[in-house]
Amino acid sequence: MVALIRNVAPRFAEHRYAFKHTDQEVVDFYARSAANPIPNVPNFDSRHVVDGQRYIKFLEPIPPSSAGRKFELRSKVIGVYDKGKGSVVETETILAEKGGKAHVQIIGSMFFVGQGGWGGPKGPAAINYPPPDGKQPDAVHMMQTNKESSHLLNGDYNPLHATPEPGQKMGFGGAIMHGLFSWNSACHALLQTLGGSDPGNLKEFQARFAAPVKPGDKLVTEAWILGKMHDDWEEVRFATKVEGGKV
């Protein structure tokens, strides 16, 4: 896991969130997910999908207010890969001002568990960013999750994060946290411990999801400053794990 950040320093504020069990349109999550199939590939089952990886790059500062502006999301599928034990769907989303410049680029991948072997392209090998060997982390942050933590108003209404049955069927033992919760929490922790809580000090952030997090787990994020500069940006490696458990 890697980030490009302007290094500064301290503190993390805990936030509590509410969960709306359905959205305003009251649309079945699984039916909505299947409503726009991808041409020339199998119809994947969204009852068995998890987050795979996320990357974000800030192209321009995001204004604190949208007053007098109109923004749009431009999304497209950029790859569908057959990994044997499952399939990966990779997407790109651009946040831009309508008719104007782009502010943010996001690359994401979804892993459809047990839905591979259909003869599609394998796709590129994943690039790993391991922590440096033998070096103590330059920053450590801990965050205690709770049941409220899993019920986020982030636009993802997958029942996997709200009720135990989907997670039990997938072998997770019950509901699991949104991957984006862990992703956002790790990013927030890095920015506050190393970037002075200034969003202008973060250029890129990327993480791969390796294991599920359950409500009530404590997340431990360790970060290493590599001393490698990319123009004005310093590379930081990090790993987030459940205390006493998996990365």
KOLVEX-510444 format. One record per residue: residue number from 0; residue in three letters; x negated, y, z of N, C-alpha, C, CB in turn. Coordinates in steps of 0.05 Angstrom, whole numbers, plus 5000, padded with zeros to 4 digits. Glycine has a CB too. Example, Ala and Ser with C-alpha at 12.3 -4.5 7.8 and 13.67 -1.06 7.14 Angstrom:
2
<node 0,ALA,<4736,4886,5156>,<4754,4910,5156>,<4736,4934,5156>,<4774,4911,5181>>
<node 1,SER,<4743,4955,5142>,<4727,4979,5143>,<4742,5001,5157>,<4718,4988,5114>>
This chain:
247
<node 0,MET,<4983,4977,5000>,<5000,5000,5000>,<4982,5025,5000>,<5019,5000,5024>>
<node 1,VAL,<4990,5044,4985>,<4972,5067,4980>,<4988,5093,4978>,<4955,5062,4955>>
<node 2,ALA,<4974,5115,4987>,<4986,5141,4984>,<4964,5161,4978>,<5001,5149,5010>>
<node 3,LEU,<4971,5182,4964>,<4953,5205,4960>,<4964,5228,4977>,<4950,5213,4930>>
<node 4,ILE,<4947,5238,4995>,<4957,5257,5015>,<4936,5278,5021>,<4965,5242,5041>>
<node 5,ARG,<4944,5302,5029>,<4926,5322,5040>,<4925,5317,5070>,<4934,5351,5032>>
<node 6,ASN,<4902,5310,5080>,<4900,5302,5108>,<4901,5326,5127>,<4873,5287,5112>>
<node 7,VAL,<4920,5324,5147>,<4921,5344,5168>,<4926,5331,5195>,<4944,5365,5162>>
<node 8,ALA,<4952,5329,5207>,<4957,5315,5233>,<4985,5314,5246>,<4939,5327,5253>>
<node 9,PRO,<4992,5309,5273>,<5009,5293,5291>,<5040,5291,5290>,<5004,5303,5315>>
<node 10,ARG,<5054,5277,5304>,<5081,5272,5315>,<5103,5262,5297>,<5090,5295,5326>>
<node 11,PHE,<5120,5245,5308>,<5142,5233,5293>,<5168,5236,5307>,<5136,5202,5289>>
<node 12,ALA,<5188,5247,5294>,<5214,5251,5306>,<5233,5228,5298>,<5227,5278,5297>>
<node 13,GLU,<5246,5217,5318>,<5264,5194,5312>,<5292,5205,5304>,<5267,5176,5337>>
<node 14,HIS,<5303,5193,5284>,<5329,5201,5274>,<5349,5178,5277>,<5327,5210,5244>>
<node 15,ARG,<5373,5185,5282>,<5395,5165,5283>,<5414,5171,5260>,<5410,5166,5311>>
<node 16,TYR,<5424,5149,5249>,<5440,5152,5225>,<5467,5137,5230>,<5426,5141,5200>>
<node 17,ALA,<5487,5145,5216>,<5512,5131,5216>,<5515,5115,5190>,<5536,5151,5219>>
<node 18,PHE,<5532,5095,5190>,<5536,5079,5166>,<5566,5080,5158>,<5528,5050,5170>>
<node 19,LYS,<5571,5086,5133>,<5598,5086,5122>,<5601,5059,5109>,<5602,5110,5102>>
<node 20,HIS,<5620,5042,5118>,<5621,5014,5109>,<5627,5012,5080>,<5642,4999,5125>>
<node 21,THR,<5639,5032,5068>,<5643,5032,5039>,<5639,5061,5030>,<5671,5021,5032>>
<node 22,ASP,<5637,5065,5004>,<5634,5092,4994>,<5661,5103,4987>,<5616,5093,4969>>
<node 23,GLN,<5662,5128,4978>,<5687,5142,4974>,<5703,5128,4952>,<5683,5171,4967>>
<node 24,GLU,<5689,5115,4933>,<5704,5103,4910>,<5715,5076,4918>,<5685,5100,4887>>
<node 25,VAL,<5707,5065,4941>,<5717,5039,4950>,<5714,5018,4928>,<5747,5041,4959>>
<node 26,VAL,<5690,5015,4918>,<5684,4996,4896>,<5669,4973,4907>,<5668,5010,4873>>
<node 27,ASP,<5676,4948,4899>,<5662,4925,4908>,<5633,4926,4898>,<5675,4899,4897>>
<node 28,PHE,<5614,4923,4918>,<5585,4926,4911>,<5577,4907,4889>,<5568,4922,4936>>
<node 29,TYR,<5584,4881,4892>,<5575,4861,4873>,<5587,4866,4845>,<5582,4833,4883>>
<node 30,ALA,<5613,4873,4845>,<5626,4878,4819>,<5613,4902,4805>,<5656,4882,4823>>
<node 31,ARG,<5608,4923,4821>,<5595,4947,4809>,<5568,4941,4798>,<5594,4969,4830>>
<node 32,SER,<5553,4924,4813>,<5525,4917,4804>,<5526,4901,4778>,<5511,4900,4825>>
<node 33,ALA,<5547,4886,4773>,<5549,4870,4749>,<5562,4884,4726>,<5564,4844,4755>>
<node 34,ALA,<5571,4909,4731>,<5587,4923,4711>,<5571,4932,4687>,<5600,4947,4724>>
<node 35,ASN,<5544,4935,4690>,<5527,4944,4668>,<5504,4925,4663>,<5516,4973,4674>>
<node 36,PRO,<5510,4902,4651>,<5490,4882,4646>,<5468,4891,4628>,<5502,4856,4635>>
<node 37,ILE,<5444,4881,4631>,<5421,4888,4614>,<5421,4870,4590>,<5394,4885,4630>>
<node 38,PRO,<5420,4881,4566>,<5422,4865,4542>,<5398,4845,4539>,<5422,4883,4517>>
<node 39,ASN,<5404,4822,4528>,<5384,4802,4521>,<5369,4789,4544>,<5363,4815,4503>>
<node 40,VAL,<5381,4791,4568>,<5370,4776,4591>,<5394,4763,4606>,<5353,4795,4610>>
<node 41,PRO,<5389,4744,4624>,<5411,4732,4638>,<5426,4753,4655>,<5401,4709,4656>>
<node 42,ASN,<5451,4746,4662>,<5466,4763,4680>,<5458,4755,4709>,<5498,4759,4676>>
<node 43,PHE,<5442,4772,4721>,<5431,4765,4748>,<5453,4769,4769>,<5407,4783,4754>>
<node 44,ASP,<5451,4753,4790>,<5470,4753,4812>,<5460,4771,4834>,<5474,4724,4823>>
<node 45,SER,<5474,4793,4839>,<5466,4813,4859>,<5471,4804,4887>,<5481,4839,4854>>
<node 46,ARG,<5482,4780,4891>,<5485,4769,4918>,<5459,4758,4928>,<5506,4748,4918>>
<node 47,HIS,<5439,4757,4910>,<5412,4746,4917>,<5391,4765,4906>,<5409,4717,4906>>
<node 48,VAL,<5390,4789,4915>,<5371,4809,4906>,<5359,4824,4929>,<5383,4829,4886>>
<node 49,VAL,<5333,4829,4928>,<5319,4845,4949>,<5301,4865,4935>,<5303,4827,4968>>
<node 50,ASP,<5293,4886,4949>,<5274,4906,4939>,<5247,4893,4935>,<5272,4930,4957>>
<node 51,GLY,<5233,4899,4914>,<5207,4888,4909>,<5185,4908,4914>,<5205,4878,4880>>
<node 52,GLN,<5186,4931,4901>,<5165,4951,4903>,<5176,4979,4896>,<5141,4944,4885>>
<node 53,ARG,<5165,4999,4908>,<5173,5027,4901>,<5149,5045,4899>,<5193,5038,4923>>
<node 54,TYR,<5150,5063,4880>,<5129,5083,4876>,<5142,5109,4870>,<5110,5075,4852>>
<node 55,ILE,<5132,5130,4883>,<5142,5157,4878>,<5119,5176,4873>,<5160,5167,4902>>
<node 56,LYS,<5123,5194,4853>,<5103,5215,4847>,<5117,5241,4845>,<5088,5208,4820>>
<node 57,PHE,<5107,5261,4860>,<5118,5288,4860>,<5105,5304,4839>,<5115,5301,4888>>
<node 58,LEU,<5120,5310,4818>,<5110,5325,4795>,<5111,5355,4800>,<5125,5318,4770>>
<node 59,GLU,<5132,5364,4813>,<5136,5392,4820>,<5148,5393,4848>,<5154,5407,4799>>
<node 60,PRO,<5144,5414,4864>,<5157,5416,4890>,<5187,5415,4887>,<5148,5442,4904>>
<node 61,ILE,<5200,5401,4905>,<5229,5400,4905>,<5240,5424,4921>,<5240,5373,4917>>
<node 62,PRO,<5256,5441,4909>,<5266,5464,4923>,<5284,5456,4947>,<5283,5483,4904>>
<node 63,PRO,<5283,5471,4969>,<5299,5464,4992>,<5329,5468,4989>,<5289,5480,5016>>
<node 64,SER,<5336,5482,4968>,<5365,5487,4963>,<5370,5483,4933>,<5373,5515,4972>>
<node 65,SER,<5393,5473,4926>,<5401,5470,4898>,<5418,5493,4889>,<5416,5443,4894>>
<node 66,ALA,<5421,5514,4905>,<5438,5537,4898>,<5428,5549,4872>,<5437,5558,4920>>
<node 67,GLY,<5447,5552,4853>,<5440,5563,4827>,<5426,5545,4808>,<5424,5587,4831>>
<node 68,ARG,<5423,5519,4816>,<5409,5500,4799>,<5427,5475,4796>,<5382,5491,4812>>
<node 69,LYS,<5423,5461,4774>,<5436,5435,4770>,<5415,5414,4766>,<5456,5437,4746>>
<node 70,PHE,<5417,5392,4781>,<5398,5371,4779>,<5411,5346,4767>,<5386,5364,4806>>
<node 71,GLU,<5395,5329,4755>,<5405,5304,4744>,<5385,5282,4748>,<5412,5307,4714>>
<node 72,LEU,<5395,5257,4750>,<5378,5233,4751>,<5378,5220,4724>,<5387,5214,4774>>
<node 73,ARG,<5355,5215,4713>,<5352,5202,4687>,<5340,5174,4693>,<5335,5218,4667>>
<node 74,SER,<5357,5154,4690>,<5348,5127,4698>,<5348,5108,4673>,<5366,5115,4720>>
<node 75,LYS,<5329,5090,4673>,<5328,5070,4652>,<5313,5045,4662>,<5314,5082,4627>>
<node 76,VAL,<5319,5023,4649>,<5305,4998,4655>,<5280,4998,4637>,<5323,4972,4649>>
<node 77,ILE,<5257,4993,4649>,<5232,4993,4634>,<5219,4966,4632>,<5212,5013,4647>>
<node 78,GLY,<5230,4946,4646>,<5220,4919,4643>,<5236,4898,4658>,<5191,4918,4653>>
<node 79,VAL,<5238,4874,4646>,<5252,4852,4659>,<5233,4828,4657>,<5280,4845,4647>>
<node 80,TYR,<5224,4816,4679>,<5203,4796,4679>,<5212,4771,4693>,<5178,4807,4692>>
<node 81,ASP,<5204,4748,4681>,<5210,4722,4691>,<5187,4713,4708>,<5217,4702,4668>>
<node 82,LYS,<5190,4712,4734>,<5169,4704,4752>,<5171,4675,4761>,<5168,4722,4776>>
<node 83,GLY,<5187,4659,4748>,<5190,4631,4756>,<5209,4627,4779>,<5163,4620,4763>>
<node 84,LYS,<5201,4635,4803>,<5218,4632,4826>,<5240,4654,4828>,<5201,4633,4851>>
<node 85,GLY,<5238,4673,4810>,<5257,4694,4810>,<5252,4713,4786>,<5257,4710,4836>>
<node 86,SER,<5267,4734,4784>,<5263,4753,4763>,<5261,4781,4774>,<5287,4752,4743>>
<node 87,VAL,<5245,4797,4761>,<5240,4825,4769>,<5252,4844,4748>,<5210,4831,4773>>
<node 88,VAL,<5268,4863,4758>,<5278,4884,4741>,<5265,4910,4750>,<5310,4886,4742>>
<node 89,GLU,<5251,4922,4731>,<5236,4947,4738>,<5250,4971,4725>,<5207,4946,4728>>
<node 90,THR,<5254,4992,4741>,<5268,5015,4731>,<5252,5041,4736>,<5295,5018,4745>>
<node 91,GLU,<5258,5061,4720>,<5246,5088,4724>,<5268,5108,4728>,<5228,5096,4700>>
<node 92,THR,<5265,5125,4748>,<5285,5146,4753>,<5270,5173,4754>,<5301,5141,4779>>
<node 93,ILE,<5279,5192,4740>,<5268,5219,4740>,<5288,5238,4752>,<5260,5228,4711>>
<node 94,LEU,<5280,5253,4772>,<5297,5275,4783>,<5288,5300,4769>,<5294,5277,4814>>
<node 95,ALA,<5307,5313,4755>,<5299,5337,4739>,<5322,5357,4741>,<5294,5329,4710>>
<node 96,GLU,<5314,5382,4736>,<5334,5403,4732>,<5347,5399,4705>,<5321,5431,4735>>
<node 97,LYS,<5373,5402,4704>,<5387,5398,4679>,<5377,5416,4658>,<5417,5402,4683>>
<node 98,GLY,<5366,5404,4636>,<5355,5419,4614>,<5328,5431,4620>,<5373,5440,4606>>
<node 99,GLY,<5316,5423,4644>,<5291,5435,4652>,<5270,5415,4660>,<5295,5454,4674>>
<node 100,LYS,<5252,5423,4677>,<5229,5407,4684>,<5235,5385,4704>,<5207,5424,4696>>
<node 101,ALA,<5219,5364,4703>,<5222,5342,4721>,<5207,5348,4747>,<5211,5315,4708>>
<node 102,HIS,<5219,5339,4769>,<5207,5343,4796>,<5195,5318,4807>,<5228,5354,4815>>
<node 103,VAL,<5208,5295,4803>,<5200,5270,4816>,<5203,5247,4796>,<5216,5265,4841>>
<node 104,GLN,<5183,5229,4797>,<5185,5204,4782>,<5185,5181,4802>,<5161,5201,4762>>
<node 105,ILE,<5204,5162,4799>,<5206,5139,4817>,<5206,5114,4800>,<5231,5141,4835>>
<node 106,ILE,<5188,5095,4806>,<5188,5069,4794>,<5195,5049,4815>,<5160,5062,4781>>
<node 107,GLY,<5216,5033,4810>,<5225,5013,4829>,<5228,4986,4816>,<5251,5022,4842>>
<node 108,SER,<5226,4965,4832>,<5231,4938,4822>,<5249,4923,4841>,<5204,4923,4818>>
<node 109,MET,<5267,4908,4830>,<5285,4891,4845>,<5278,4862,4839>,<5315,4896,4839>>
<node 110,PHE,<5277,4845,4860>,<5271,4817,4857>,<5296,4800,4861>,<5248,4808,4876>>
<node 111,PHE,<5304,4786,4840>,<5328,4769,4841>,<5319,4741,4848>,<5343,4769,4814>>
<node 112,VAL,<5324,4734,4873>,<5314,4709,4885>,<5326,4685,4871>,<5320,4709,4915>>
<node 113,GLY,<5309,4665,4864>,<5318,4640,4852>,<5330,4643,4824>,<5337,4628,4870>>
<node 114,GLN,<5325,4665,4810>,<5337,4669,4784>,<5317,4673,4762>,<5355,4694,4786>>
<node 115,GLY,<5296,4656,4763>,<5276,4656,4742>,<5278,4632,4725>,<5248,4658,4755>>
<node 116,GLY,<5257,4627,4709>,<5256,4603,4692>,<5273,4605,4667>,<5264,4580,4708>>
<node 117,TRP,<5278,4629,4657>,<5295,4632,4633>,<5278,4637,4608>,<5315,4654,4637>>
<node 118,GLY,<5251,4636,4611>,<5234,4639,4588>,<5226,4667,4580>,<5246,4626,4565>>
<node 119,GLY,<5231,4686,4598>,<5224,4713,4592>,<5195,4720,4597>,<5241,4732,4609>>
<node 120,PRO,<5186,4744,4590>,<5158,4751,4595>,<5152,4752,4625>,<5152,4779,4582>>
<node 121,LYS,<5127,4744,4631>,<5119,4744,4660>,<5113,4772,4670>,<5094,4727,4663>>
<node 122,GLY,<5106,4790,4652>,<5100,4818,4661>,<5073,4821,4673>,<5121,4827,4681>>
<node 123,PRO,<5065,4845,4679>,<5038,4850,4690>,<5035,4839,4718>,<5032,4880,4690>>
<node 124,ALA,<5011,4832,4725>,<5005,4823,4752>,<5006,4847,4771>,<4977,4809,4754>>
<node 125,ALA,<5015,4842,4796>,<5017,4863,4816>,<4989,4872,4824>,<5032,4854,4840>>
<node 126,ILE,<4985,4898,4828>,<4960,4909,4837>,<4961,4912,4867>,<4954,4937,4823>>
<node 127,ASN,<4942,4901,4881>,<4942,4903,4910>,<4923,4925,4920>,<4933,4876,4922>>
<node 128,TYR,<4930,4937,4942>,<4914,4958,4955>,<4909,4950,4984>,<4928,4986,4953>>
<node 129,PRO,<4891,4931,4988>,<4887,4922,5016>,<4872,4942,5033>,<4871,4896,5015>>
<node 130,PRO,<4877,4941,5060>,<4861,4959,5078>,<4832,4952,5077>,<4872,4956,5107>>
<node 131,PRO,<4814,4970,5083>,<4786,4964,5083>,<4778,4944,5105>,<4769,4990,5087>>
<node 132,ASP,<4761,4926,5098>,<4753,4905,5117>,<4736,4917,5140>,<4736,4883,5102>>
<node 133,GLY,<4742,4908,5164>,<4725,4915,5187>,<4727,4943,5197>,<4698,4909,5181>>
<node 134,LYS,<4746,4959,5187>,<4749,4987,5195>,<4774,4990,5211>,<4750,5005,5170>>
<node 135,GLN,<4772,5003,5234>,<4795,5009,5251>,<4812,5030,5237>,<4786,5018,5279>>
<node 136,PRO,<4838,5028,5240>,<4856,5048,5227>,<4851,5076,5238>,<4885,5041,5231>>
<node 137,ASP,<4854,5096,5221>,<4850,5124,5229>,<4876,5135,5241>,<4842,5141,5204>>
<node 138,ALA,<4898,5122,5237>,<4923,5131,5250>,<4941,5106,5253>,<4938,5152,5232>>
<node 139,VAL,<4955,5106,5275>,<4975,5084,5281>,<5001,5097,5290>,<4963,5065,5303>>
<node 140,HIS,<5022,5088,5279>,<5048,5098,5287>,<5067,5075,5293>,<5060,5116,5265>>
<node 141,MET,<5084,5077,5313>,<5103,5056,5320>,<5131,5068,5319>,<5098,5044,5348>>
<node 142,MET,<5150,5052,5310>,<5178,5061,5309>,<5196,5037,5317>,<5186,5071,5281>>
<node 143,GLN,<5212,5042,5337>,<5231,5022,5346>,<5257,5024,5330>,<5237,5024,5377>>
<node 144,THR,<5265,5004,5316>,<5291,5005,5301>,<5313,4995,5319>,<5289,4988,5275>>
<node 145,ASN,<5338,4999,5311>,<5361,4990,5325>,<5383,4984,5305>,<5371,5011,5346>>
<node 146,LYS,<5407,4976,5314>,<5428,4969,5295>,<5436,4992,5277>,<5452,4959,5310>>
<node 147,GLU,<5435,5016,5289>,<5442,5040,5273>,<5422,5045,5250>,<5444,5065,5291>>
<node 148,SER,<5397,5036,5255>,<5376,5041,5235>,<5382,5027,5209>,<5350,5032,5245>>
<node 149,SER,<5397,5005,5209>,<5402,4989,5185>,<5425,5000,5169>,<5406,4960,5192>>
<node 150,HIS,<5441,5018,5181>,<5466,5027,5169>,<5462,5055,5158>,<5489,5026,5189>>
<node 151,LEU,<5446,5058,5137>,<5439,5084,5127>,<5457,5094,5105>,<5411,5085,5118>>
<node 152,LEU,<5462,5120,5105>,<5477,5132,5083>,<5457,5139,5061>,<5491,5158,5092>>
<node 153,ASN,<5445,5118,5049>,<5426,5122,5027>,<5436,5114,5000>,<5400,5107,5033>>
<node 154,GLY,<5462,5109,4998>,<5474,5102,4973>,<5472,5073,4966>,<5461,5118,4952>>
<node 155,ASP,<5461,5057,4983>,<5459,5028,4978>,<5479,5014,4997>,<5430,5017,4983>>
<node 156,TYR,<5500,5004,4986>,<5521,4991,5002>,<5521,4961,4999>,<5549,5002,4994>>
<node 157,ASN,<5498,4950,4995>,<5495,4921,4994>,<5503,4908,5021>,<5466,4913,4986>>
<node 158,PRO,<5522,4890,5021>,<5530,4878,5047>,<5507,4863,5061>,<5552,4858,5042>>
<node 159,LEU,<5485,4858,5047>,<5462,4845,5059>,<5452,4861,5083>,<5439,4842,5039>>
<node 160,HIS,<5458,4887,5084>,<5448,4904,5105>,<5470,4911,5125>,<5437,4930,5093>>
<node 161,ALA,<5493,4900,5122>,<5515,4908,5140>,<5528,4884,5154>,<5536,4922,5124>>
<node 162,THR,<5529,4861,5141>,<5542,4838,5153>,<5523,4814,5152>,<5568,4831,5138>>
<node 163,PRO,<5526,4795,5170>,<5506,4773,5172>,<5508,4752,5150>,<5508,4760,5198>>
<node 164,GLU,<5531,4748,5138>,<5535,4726,5120>,<5516,4725,5096>,<5563,4725,5110>>
<node 165,PRO,<5512,4748,5081>,<5494,4747,5058>,<5465,4739,5066>,<5494,4773,5044>>
<node 166,GLY,<5455,4751,5088>,<5428,4745,5097>,<5425,4716,5106>,<5421,4763,5119>>
<node 167,GLN,<5446,4705,5118>,<5445,4677,5126>,<5443,4659,5102>,<5470,4670,5143>>
<node 168,LYS,<5458,4665,5081>,<5457,4649,5057>,<5430,4651,5043>,<5479,4657,5038>>
<node 169,MET,<5416,4673,5046>,<5390,4677,5033>,<5367,4667,5051>,<5386,4706,5026>>
<node 170,GLY,<5373,4657,5075>,<5352,4646,5092>,<5340,4667,5110>,<5331,4634,5076>>
<node 171,PHE,<5352,4690,5113>,<5341,4711,5131>,<5352,4710,5159>,<5346,4738,5119>>
<node 172,GLY,<5372,4694,5163>,<5383,4691,5190>,<5404,4712,5197>,<5362,4692,5210>>
<node 173,GLY,<5410,4730,5179>,<5430,4751,5185>,<5423,4776,5169>,<5431,4758,5215>>
<node 174,ALA,<5435,4799,5177>,<5431,4824,5163>,<5402,4833,5166>,<5450,4846,5173>>
<node 175,ILE,<5391,4845,5145>,<5364,4856,5146>,<5365,4886,5139>,<5346,4841,5125>>
<node 176,MET,<5344,4900,5146>,<5342,4928,5141>,<5340,4934,5111>,<5318,4940,5156>>
<node 177,HIS,<5349,4957,5103>,<5344,4967,5076>,<5313,4968,5072>,<5357,4994,5071>>
<node 178,GLY,<5304,4958,5050>,<5275,4962,5044>,<5268,4992,5044>,<5268,4950,5017>>
<node 179,LEU,<5287,5008,5034>,<5282,5037,5033>,<5279,5049,5061>,<5303,5051,5018>>
<node 180,PHE,<5291,5037,5081>,<5287,5048,5108>,<5258,5044,5116>,<5306,5033,5128>>
<node 181,SER,<5247,5020,5113>,<5219,5016,5120>,<5201,5033,5103>,<5212,4986,5116>>
<node 182,TRP,<5207,5035,5077>,<5191,5051,5059>,<5191,5081,5067>,<5203,5048,5030>>
<node 183,ASN,<5215,5092,5072>,<5217,5120,5080>,<5204,5125,5107>,<5246,5129,5081>>
<node 184,SER,<5207,5106,5126>,<5196,5109,5153>,<5165,5109,5152>,<5206,5086,5171>>
<node 185,ALA,<5154,5092,5135>,<5125,5091,5132>,<5114,5117,5120>,<5116,5067,5115>>
<node 186,CYS,<5128,5126,5099>,<5121,5151,5086>,<5122,5175,5105>,<5138,5157,5062>>
<node 187,HIS,<5144,5176,5121>,<5148,5197,5141>,<5126,5196,5162>,<5175,5194,5154>>
<node 188,ALA,<5119,5172,5171>,<5098,5169,5191>,<5071,5179,5180>,<5095,5140,5200>>
<node 189,LEU,<5064,5172,5155>,<5039,5181,5144>,<5038,5211,5141>,<5034,5168,5116>>
<node 190,LEU,<5060,5223,5132>,<5061,5252,5128>,<5058,5266,5155>,<5086,5260,5114>>
<node 191,GLN,<5070,5255,5176>,<5069,5269,5202>,<5043,5265,5216>,<5092,5260,5219>>
<node 192,THR,<5031,5241,5213>,<5006,5236,5228>,<4982,5246,5213>,<5002,5206,5232>>
<node 193,LEU,<4983,5248,5186>,<4960,5256,5170>,<4964,5280,5153>,<4951,5233,5153>>
<node 194,GLY,<4990,5287,5148>,<4995,5309,5129>,<5008,5333,5142>,<5013,5299,5108>>
<node 195,GLY,<5007,5335,5168>,<5017,5359,5181>,<5047,5364,5177>,<5002,5382,5172>>
<node 196,SER,<5062,5344,5171>,<5091,5346,5167>,<5098,5365,5144>,<5105,5355,5192>>
<node 197,ASP,<5080,5369,5126>,<5085,5387,5103>,<5089,5370,5078>,<5061,5407,5100>>
<node 198,PRO,<5113,5370,5067>,<5118,5354,5043>,<5100,5361,5019>,<5146,5356,5034>>
<node 199,GLY,<5089,5385,5020>,<5070,5393,4999>,<5044,5379,5000>,<5066,5422,5000>>
<node 200,ASN,<5039,5364,5022>,<5014,5349,5025>,<5016,5320,5015>,<5006,5350,5053>>
<node 201,LEU,<5038,5313,5003>,<5042,5286,4993>,<5045,5287,4962>,<5066,5272,5006>>
<node 202,LYS,<5028,5273,4948>,<5029,5272,4919>,<5041,5247,4908>,<5001,5276,4907>>
<node 203,GLU,<5032,5224,4919>,<5042,5198,4910>,<5045,5179,4934>,<5023,5185,4889>>
<node 204,PHE,<5063,5161,4932>,<5067,5141,4954>,<5078,5116,4941>,<5087,5152,4975>>
<node 205,GLN,<5065,5093,4949>,<5073,5067,4937>,<5072,5046,4958>,<5056,5061,4913>>
<node 206,ALA,<5091,5027,4958>,<5091,5005,4976>,<5105,4981,4964>,<5104,5012,5003>>
<node 207,ARG,<5095,4957,4970>,<5107,4932,4961>,<5119,4919,4986>,<5086,4913,4947>>
<node 208,PHE,<5143,4908,4982>,<5158,4895,5005>,<5150,4866,5005>,<5188,4898,5002>>
<node 209,ALA,<5139,4857,5028>,<5129,4830,5031>,<5146,4812,5048>,<5101,4830,5042>>
<node 210,ALA,<5160,4823,5068>,<5176,4807,5086>,<5199,4824,5097>,<5159,4795,5109>>
<node 211,PRO,<5221,4811,5104>,<5244,4827,5114>,<5240,4838,5142>,<5269,4810,5114>>
<node 212,VAL,<5253,4860,5148>,<5254,4872,5175>,<5282,4870,5185>,<5244,4902,5174>>
<node 213,LYS,<5286,4863,5210>,<5313,4860,5222>,<5318,4883,5241>,<5316,4833,5236>>
<node 214,PRO,<5343,4891,5244>,<5350,4912,5264>,<5340,4903,5291>,<5380,4917,5264>>
<node 215,GLY,<5327,4921,5305>,<5315,4915,5331>,<5285,4910,5331>,<5329,4892,5343>>
<node 216,ASP,<5274,4905,5306>,<5245,4902,5304>,<5231,4928,5309>,<5238,4890,5276>>
<node 217,LYS,<5206,4926,5319>,<5190,4950,5321>,<5170,4950,5298>,<5174,4951,5349>>
<node 218,LEU,<5169,4972,5283>,<5152,4975,5260>,<5126,4989,5269>,<5165,4991,5238>>
<node 219,VAL,<5103,4977,5261>,<5077,4988,5267>,<5063,4995,5240>,<5059,4968,5284>>
<node 220,THR,<5057,5020,5236>,<5044,5029,5212>,<5015,5037,5218>,<5059,5052,5198>>
<node 221,GLU,<4996,5024,5205>,<4968,5031,5208>,<4958,5043,5182>,<4951,5005,5216>>
<node 222,ALA,<4942,5064,5184>,<4932,5078,5160>,<4902,5082,5161>,<4946,5105,5158>>
<node 223,TRP,<4890,5080,5138>,<4861,5083,5135>,<4855,5104,5114>,<4848,5056,5127>>
<node 224,ILE,<4839,5124,5122>,<4831,5145,5103>,<4806,5134,5089>,<4825,5172,5118>>
<node 225,LEU,<4807,5132,5063>,<4785,5120,5048>,<4762,5139,5041>,<4796,5108,5022>>
<node 226,GLY,<4768,5165,5042>,<4747,5184,5034>,<4744,5186,5004>,<4721,5176,5046>>
<node 227,LYS,<4763,5174,4989>,<4762,5176,4960>,<4781,5199,4951>,<4771,5150,4946>>
<node 228,MET,<4770,5218,4935>,<4786,5241,4927>,<4795,5237,4898>,<4769,5266,4929>>
<node 229,HIS,<4820,5244,4893>,<4832,5245,4866>,<4840,5273,4861>,<4856,5224,4863>>
<node 230,ASP,<4822,5288,4848>,<4825,5317,4846>,<4826,5328,4875>,<4851,5325,4831>>
<node 231,ASP,<4848,5341,4883>,<4849,5352,4911>,<4862,5333,4930>,<4864,5378,4910>>
<node 232,TRP,<4867,5309,4922>,<4882,5290,4938>,<4865,5267,4949>,<4906,5278,4922>>
<node 233,GLU,<4870,5260,4974>,<4854,5239,4987>,<4870,5213,4988>,<4845,5248,5015>>
<node 234,GLU,<4857,5191,4981>,<4871,5165,4981>,<4872,5153,5010>,<4856,5145,4963>>
<node 235,VAL,<4896,5144,5016>,<4902,5132,5042>,<4913,5104,5037>,<4921,5149,5060>>
<node 236,ARG,<4903,5084,5050>,<4914,5057,5050>,<4929,5053,5076>,<4892,5035,5046>>
<node 237,PHE,<4951,5037,5074>,<4966,5033,5099>,<4980,5006,5097>,<4987,5055,5103>>
<node 238,ALA,<4988,4996,5120>,<5004,4971,5123>,<5024,4975,5145>,<4985,4946,5128>>
<node 239,THR,<5048,4967,5140>,<5070,4968,5160>,<5078,4940,5166>,<5094,4985,5150>>
<node 240,LYS,<5079,4933,5191>,<5086,4906,5199>,<5105,4907,5223>,<5061,4889,5206>>
<node 241,VAL,<5119,4885,5227>,<5135,4881,5251>,<5116,4874,5274>,<5157,4859,5247>>
<node 242,GLU,<5119,4888,5296>,<5101,4883,5319>,<5101,4853,5325>,<5110,4900,5344>>
<node 243,GLY,<5077,4841,5324>,<5074,4813,5330>,<5082,4795,5307>,<5089,4806,5354>>
<node 244,GLY,<5088,4807,5284>,<5098,4791,5262>,<5085,4797,5236>,<5128,4794,5259>>
<node 245,LYS,<5100,4795,5214>,<5090,4797,5187>,<5088,4826,5177>,<5107,4781,5168>>
<node 246,VAL,<5070,4830,5157>,<5068,4855,5143>,<5092,4857,5125>,<5041,4857,5127>>
